[in-house]
Amino acid sequence: MRNYDRFQDKIGVSRVISVIKYLTCLVGKFSKASMKNDMMDFSVIKFFGINTRTGKVLRPFPIRWKFPSPGWVKINTDGAARGYPGLATCGGIFCGSMEEFIGAFSAFFDVQTALVAEFYGVIYALEETQKLGLTNV
């Protein structure tokens, strides 16, 4: 009878989704597990309306950025992916010891992990140092 009703379109999709949300939320409330601090996990859990217990949050500490020693160039790179894996990008900036902007770069990849995007950021930075003729980096 249940399958007959379903295939006769007597049970709507919105009803099915609400039952799944309800049961998932019910299970989540009784779970002792904690979630990863990951945006994909968070968005899925938020969609299902589950109260979350996140993992331990690290205590932040201040970081000071310093310009490089005279005659040197500092390169800061970063890579990120939206998802694991997901659309990925990297970028970097070159600054001189006299607080001058020397150059910057950015690159977009299709689907990669964040770690691969970080590695590409360093590789592209090294390639750019050669193009710019920089030696003390």
C-alpha positions in Angstrom: 0.0 0.0 0.0 2.8 2.4 0.9 4.5 1.9 -2.5 1.2 2.1 -4.3 0.6 5.5 -2.7 4.1 6.7 -3.5 4.0 5.8 -7.1 0.5 7.3 -7.5 2.0 10.7 -6.4 -0.1 10.7 -3.2 3.0 11.3 -1.1 4.6 14.6 -2.1 8.3 15.3 -2.3 8.0 18.0 0.3 6.5 15.5 2.8 9.3 13.0 2.2 11.9 15.8 2.7 10.2 16.9 6.0 10.2 13.3 7.3 13.9 12.9 6.5 14.7 16.2 8.2 12.7 15.2 11.2 14.3 11.8 11.6 17.8 13.1 11.0 17.2 15.9 13.6 15.9 13.3 16.1 19.0 11.1 15.6 21.3 14.2 15.8 19.9 15.3 19.2 20.7 11.9 20.8 24.2 11.6 19.3 27.3 12.2 21.5 29.6 12.8 18.5 30.9 16.2 17.5 31.2 17.5 13.9 34.3 18.6 12.1 34.7 22.3 11.7 34.0 22.1 8.0 31.7 24.4 6.0 30.3 21.6 3.9 29.3 19.5 7.0 27.9 22.6 8.7 25.7 23.5 5.7 24.3 20.0 5.5 23.7 19.8 9.2 22.1 23.3 9.2 19.8 22.2 6.3 18.6 19.3 8.5 18.1 21.5 11.5 20.4 19.6 13.8 21.9 21.2 16.9 25.7 20.8 16.6 28.5 20.2 19.0 31.6 21.4 17.2 35.1 20.2 17.9 37.5 22.0 20.2 38.1 25.5 19.0 41.7 26.6 19.2 42.5 29.7 21.1 43.5 32.5 18.7 46.8 34.3 19.1 48.0 37.5 17.4 50.5 37.2 14.6 52.7 40.0 13.5 53.8 40.4 9.9 57.2 42.0 9.4 58.8 43.4 6.3 61.9 41.4 5.1 65.5 42.5 5.8 67.1 45.1 3.5 67.7 43.7 0.0 65.3 40.8 0.4 61.7 40.2 -0.9 59.0 38.5 1.1 56.4 36.3 -0.6 53.1 35.4 1.1 51.0 32.8 -0.6 47.7 31.1 0.1 45.6 28.4 -1.5 42.0 27.4 -0.8 39.3 25.1 -2.1 35.5 25.4 -1.7 34.7 21.9 -0.6 36.9 18.8 -0.3 37.8 18.6 -3.1 36.2 21.7 -4.7 36.9 24.7 -6.9 40.3 25.8 -5.9 42.5 28.9 -6.2 45.8 30.3 -5.0 47.4 33.7 -4.9 50.5 35.5 -3.6 52.0 38.9 -3.0 55.6 40.1 -3.2 56.7 42.9 -0.8 60.1 44.5 -0.6 62.2 45.6 2.5 61.2 49.3 1.9 57.5 48.4 2.3 57.0 48.5 -1.5 54.6 46.4 -3.5 56.6 44.4 -6.1 53.9 42.2 -7.6 51.1 39.7 -7.1 49.5 36.7 -8.8 46.4 34.6 -8.6 45.4 31.4 -10.3 42.2 29.4 -10.5 42.0 25.6 -10.9 39.1 23.3 -11.5 38.5 20.8 -8.7 41.4 20.3 -6.2 41.9 20.0 -2.5 43.0 22.9 -0.4 46.4 21.3 0.2 47.1 21.0 -3.5 46.0 24.6 -4.0 48.5 25.6 -1.2 51.3 23.7 -3.0 50.4 25.3 -6.4 50.6 28.7 -4.6 54.2 28.1 -3.7 55.1 26.7 -7.1 53.6 29.7 -8.9 55.4 32.0 -6.5 58.7 30.5 -7.3 57.9 30.7 -11.1 57.0 34.4 -10.7 60.3 35.1 -8.8 62.1 33.9 -11.9 60.0 36.0 -14.3 60.5 39.1 -12.1 64.2 38.4 -11.8 64.1 38.3 -8.0 67.0 36.5 -6.2 66.8 37.2 -2.5 63.4 35.8 -1.5 
